[in-house]
Amino acid sequence: MNTKCAECDGPINVPNDVIVGEIVSCRDCGVEYEVSEIRGGVALLKPAETVEEDWGE
């Protein structure tokens, strides 16, 4: 499965055996996406949540 990056419009290769919750990234810009749903053989992606470092605040 292939899709396009929302950030740079580059190609994102999504493996055929991908599962919901898996993280895929754009090879061009490095943005990471989480597979939110698989519908009709198409993986729907949403931006992956980034974990900010906690400085004890």
C-alpha positions as CSV (number, residue, x, y, z in Angstrom):
1,M,0.0,0.0,0.0
2,N,1.3,3.5,-0.8
3,T,0.0,6.8,0.4
4,K,1.3,10.4,0.4
5,C,2.7,12.4,3.3
6,A,0.5,15.3,4.4
7,E,3.6,17.3,5.3
8,C,5.7,17.1,2.1
9,D,3.6,15.1,-0.3
10,G,6.3,12.5,-0.5
11,P,5.5,8.8,-0.8
12,I,4.9,6.6,2.2
13,N,5.2,2.9,1.7
14,V,2.8,1.1,4.1
15,P,3.4,-2.6,4.4
16,N,0.6,-4.9,3.3
17,D,0.6,-6.6,6.7
18,V,0.4,-3.4,8.7
19,I,-1.8,-3.3,11.8
20,V,-3.8,-0.6,13.6
21,G,-1.5,1.4,15.9
22,E,1.7,0.7,13.9
23,I,3.9,3.7,13.2
24,V,5.1,4.4,9.6
25,S,7.3,7.4,8.6
26,C,7.9,9.5,5.5
27,R,11.3,8.7,4.0
28,D,11.6,12.3,2.6
29,C,10.9,14.4,5.7
30,G,10.8,11.9,8.6
31,V,7.3,12.8,9.8
32,E,5.8,9.8,11.7
33,Y,2.2,8.6,11.3
34,E,0.1,6.1,13.2
35,V,-2.2,3.7,11.4
36,S,-5.6,4.6,12.8
37,E,-7.8,2.4,10.7
38,I,-7.6,0.0,7.8
39,R,-10.7,0.3,5.5
40,G,-11.1,-1.5,2.2
41,G,-7.4,-2.4,2.0
42,V,-6.4,1.3,2.5
43,A,-4.5,2.3,5.7
44,L,-5.8,5.6,7.1
45,L,-3.0,7.6,8.8
46,K,-3.0,10.2,11.5
47,P,0.0,12.2,12.8
48,A,1.7,10.1,15.5
49,E,1.7,11.6,19.0
50,T,5.1,12.9,20.1
51,V,6.1,12.4,23.7
52,E,7.5,15.6,25.2
53,E,10.3,15.3,27.7
54,D,9.1,15.9,31.2
55,W,11.5,18.2,33.0
56,G,9.9,17.6,36.4
57,E,7.4,20.4,36.2
